[in-house]
Each structure stands twice: as structure tokens, then as C-alpha cells.
């Protein structure tokens, strides 16, 4: 099932979960900009070396570098792709339009209150990296990992003030992007508060049409 898909959604919307299920359903390649960037740097490619200079200074990697990395991966994705984490702005979307056509853009919507509820309840095992959620997937002991017995901690970026700032940044940068894809007839909005299974059922239905 060849599809060219973009997946949007605020922090905590469950994009990672849906991305895995979409890839399993369609067989497309999952293109995560974060993973691509880390891979280019690790392999020491020309693009990776250039990007590393910005990353070491704590600066954002310029659009042109991200776009060049994405371009190569899209050209190699003969069976279709799922873009996760890109585009984030209208200029990035316009640059993507010059590389490829898209079939559909999924936007998983989630309120500020629900994002806060989900992410402030997330806990990570210091030893094995297992992730729990005290609301949805609680361990028997809220302080210990059910797999290895390691200590569960809250990540620093899962604190309420940081989450609220991430949510605001996402809304400011992505609201115009959502309008952009809506105007182009590519956007399908999904209610993230319905739960993972209900969201995926809607995605499956749309991809099967």
C-alpha cells in the first residue's frame, strides 16, 4: 500500500504509537527527522558534519540541511513514506511540495489540559529505559520498573511548565501549517482524546479509501 503521509500532533498526542501502527498497516518507511539527523551525524556524512556544528552550539539545524536529508530518504522510499516531525512550518511544507506530492496529512488534536495530564504522568526507568504512564500503563510499584526493578523517574522536560511551553511553541508554529494543508485538501483531523485504538481505526479507514 504505497502512501505518502505526514503525521502531525502536539507532544503527548501518541504520534509514535500511531506511526508504528501505520507502518505495520501500509509497509511504508517511517521517516523521523530526529532519527534521520542522528543517523547522518553518526555516519559522519557531509550533511551530518555540517548539522553537528549547529547542534554543538545548541542552535537549530537550518531548514536547508533538514530538507536535503529528507530529500534523499524520500527519493529512496519507493514503497511510500510516513513523515514524522517534518514539516513544522509553512516554509518547510512549501519546500516539501517541491520534492514530492503527498496523499494525506493526519493531525492528531489534543487539548492543552490532556497534554499536561498525559505527559506529567510519564515515568522512565533509569536502568532499562522502559516508559510507563501512571494514568494509562501504571507499574505495580509507581517508583520501580516492572521489567528490571530500576528506579522510575520523571524526565525534566515532562514538568508542567516545560510541557506548557512546548505546547505553545507547537501551536504557534503548526497552526498555519494545519491551515495550509486544509486549504490543499490533504488534512484529516483526528480527536486524540478518543484513545489510541479509535484514532488508528479512523486512520485505517482513511488509508483504505
N, C-alpha and C positions, 0 to 999 in steps of 0.2 A: 504494500500500500504506500506508494510514493506520495508524500505530502511535504509541503514547505510551510513550517509552522513557527509562530512566535508565541512565547508564553510570558504574560505579564502578571504582576501581582505584588502587593506590598510585602514587607518582611512578615513572616509568620503565616502567609496565605497557603502554604503547603505546595509551593511550586516544585520542590524537589521530589515529593511523593508523586505528584501528577506527571512530572517529566519521566520518571521511571516507568509509570504505567502506560504513558503514551508511546514510549519507545518499545515497550513489550507488545503493544497492540499493533503498531504500524511497522516496526522494523527500521524506522528512520534513525539517523545518527543524532545523538544528543550533543549539541554544541553549547557548552557553558563557557562564557567569556573568562570567568575566573580560572577554570581548568586549562583553557587554551593558553592564557597568559603565563600561568605557572609552568606549563609544558614547554613553551617557547623559551622561557628563561632557563629552565633546567637543561634543555638540549643545547643551549648556547647559540641559537640561531641569530642571524643579523638583527631580526626584529626583536628577539628576546634580549639581546645585549643592549639595544637601544632603549627598550622599555625598562630594563633593570636600572638604568641611570635615573629615571624619574622615580621609580619605586624606592630606591635607596634614599632619596631626598624627601620621601613622604608626599610626593606630588602625584596628581592623577596622570595616568598614561594618556597621552593625546589621542583624540579620535582617530587620526590618520593611521596610527600604529595598530589600534584595535581593529580598525576596518580592514587593513592589509592582512592581519592574522585571520580574521573571519573570512575574507575573500578566498584564501587558499583552502580553508576547510570546506566552504560551501561548494567550491568547484570540484572537490574530491568526493562530495556526498552524492553519489549517483542515485542512491535509493531514497533521497529526501533527507530532511533535517528538522530538528527542533532547536530553535534558538532560545536560550535561557540567559537573561541578564543583558541582552542586547536586542534591539536598540533601547536606550534610556531617554533619548531626547529626539525631537523632530529632526534636527540636522543629521543625527545618526540614522534615522529612518529614511531620510532622503538619500543618504549615501548607500544604504542597503538596497533601495529601489534601483540604483544604478548597477548593482551586482546581480540581483535575482528578483523574480516575481515571487509573491507569497500567495498561499492558498487560504490561510486563516490565521487570525490573531486571537488567542484566548486571553481574557482579562479576568483573573480571579479577584473579585471585590471582597474587601474585608474592612469593617469599621475600625476606627482607632481603638475603641474600647475592647473589641475582640482581639486585636493585635496585641494589646497590652496584656490581656488575660492569658493568651497563649504563651507569649514569649517570657513573661516574668515567671511562669511556672516551669520553664525548661531547665533541666539539670543535666550535667555532663559528667561522666566518670573520669576522674583524673588519671586512672590507670589504663583502661582499655578504650576510652573514648565513646562508649555507649551513650546514647541520648535517651532521656526519659522526659515525660511531661507529667507533672503532678496532677493535672486535670484529666488527661486522656489516657496516659500509659504509666501509671504510678508504680514504682517498685514497692515491694513489701515493706522495706525499710526506707523511708524518704531520705536517709543520709548515706545509704550503701547501695552499690551496684548489684543487681540481682544476678549478673553474669560472673563477675570476678571478685566481688566484695570490696572493690575500691571505693574511695570517698566520692560522693556526688557533690558537685559544686555548681553555682550559678555563674555563667560567664559574665565578664564585666560589661559586655555590650547587650546583655539581657536585663539590665537595670532599667527601671521605668523612664528615667529622664533621657537615657540614650535611645531607647526604643521610640519615644515620642519624637525625638529629633530625626531619627531615621525615617519615621513615618511621614513627617512634614516634608523632608527632602524628597522622598519618593513622590508624594502628591504634587509638589511644586514642579518637578521635572517631568512627571509622567502624564499629568492631566492633559497637556497639549498633545502628547503623543497618542493618547486614547482618542481624542477628538480627530486627530489626523487619520487614524485607521478606521474610525467610524465613518468619516466622510468618504473614504475609499471603499466602503462596503466590505471590509475584511474583519471587523471586530465582532466577537461574540463575548458578552459579559456573563460571568458566572457568579452566583452567590456563594462565596466561600464559607458562609456560616451554615450551609446545609450539611456540611460534612464531606469527607474525602470521597466516599463511595458515590454519593449523589452527584458530586461535581464530575467525577470520572464518567458516570453514566451519560451525562449531558455531552461531555467531550466525545465519547464513543459514538453517540448518535450523530453529532455534527460531522465527524470524520467519515462516517459510513454513508452519509448522504451524497 
